[in-house]
Amino acid sequence: MWCRSVLQSLRLMSTSRKVSECVCSRVRVCVSPVCPHQVGVLFDVDGVLLRGGSVIPAAHRAFRKLVDKNNNFLLPVVFVTNAGSCQRHHKATQLSQLLEVQISPEQVVLSYSPLQMFKSFHEKCVLVSGQGPLTDIAKSLGFQKVLTMEQLREGFPLLDMVDHNRTARPVSGSCFCPNSACLLVATAIILFGEPIRWETNLQLLIDVLLTDGNPASVYDHQLPVQLPVLSCNMDLVWMAEAPSPRFGHGMFVLCLESVYKKLTGRELQYEALLGKPSLLTYQYAERQLRLQNYNHRLSTIYAVGDNLMTDIYGANLYSRYLAQQQALTTPNKVVAQPMGNPVKTGDDLLSSAAECRSILVCTGVYNPCSPMQHDQSSPITEATFCAHRDQVLESELVEPHHVVEDVEAAVLPFGTKL
């Protein structure tokens, strides 16, 4: 059952609300600085609001409940997606046009957004993998030296040999050396999202990993230290227009891990795994909600998603983390760490919400008619746990607080017009 006190508190706040330009500057939310909101909402995008480029009909109905007559949001809202092939202002524009509400870039959290916190890597030369304007994206996050796969391929034309139609033809007697003497040497790798040419990226990433960033040399299968790898988006699958889920970046990462282990006998190690279900991603999203609320604490965050292994797992993991933080005294509270090694971040990422409630919709990856998902008596096992290698299987983390038909049903507890 939905908490009646939530609705009552929202109605009380409506008597003193006003439209305000908050810290996020361009986010317009009906909020009073003397009576801030207690509730914020995190929306997944694919499978919840969209299927590919098409809007799920329930999304339009849902957002009519979340905005006033002037198109201002009635409470803090952030869109958290594991997409990573565009810049957030482009995603905000796309969502605004499709959903017919005004969404600002500050309301969008993409899988790579927390990378701006990894300042120790911003001056390193990073090799980026994915698609879209990766150089612009990386530089907008603070990375100063960016090397793309295409630049690496052009610099070392004999590396990419799968597609014979675009393979470089070696000159007789020529030695293997880069075309450019000033080619940057990668000292870290960032996996932004699934690439277009998987075979090219798999080959070149292995080349860089097994040569410590110098693919002109031979493989060293026993390198004492692996190049740092930061990976965004762990979704194995995602929902587009097709009747069944499509491969996501997590599937590409799975291929990379398999090849690396086959060649070296070791597991590929990560400096960080970002995007849902990473705690750091939820902490970053909470900060964006708080900025819309005059930096006041939210009591409850609702997280709406369609994927048990990312949206629900992540929201429940974050709720557990929030409960642990509530038990600590304020001076001892710490920033949530990504999967991987610790990262130094600012105090503005400290969590303050009391709980995060997960809501699962049935319009995306989750299909209640699936034999496995329909049979509630069959627990999820290691064999059916369709998640990243480093996620720990805990049944309570894949149990949503609420299961609803679609996003319109999901907004009922906090979407009443005030």
Summary of the structure (lengths in Angstrom):
residues: 418
radius of gyration: 22.6
end to end distance: 20.9
largest distance: 81.7
contacts: 1379
relative contact order: 0.16
helix: 33%
strand: 16%
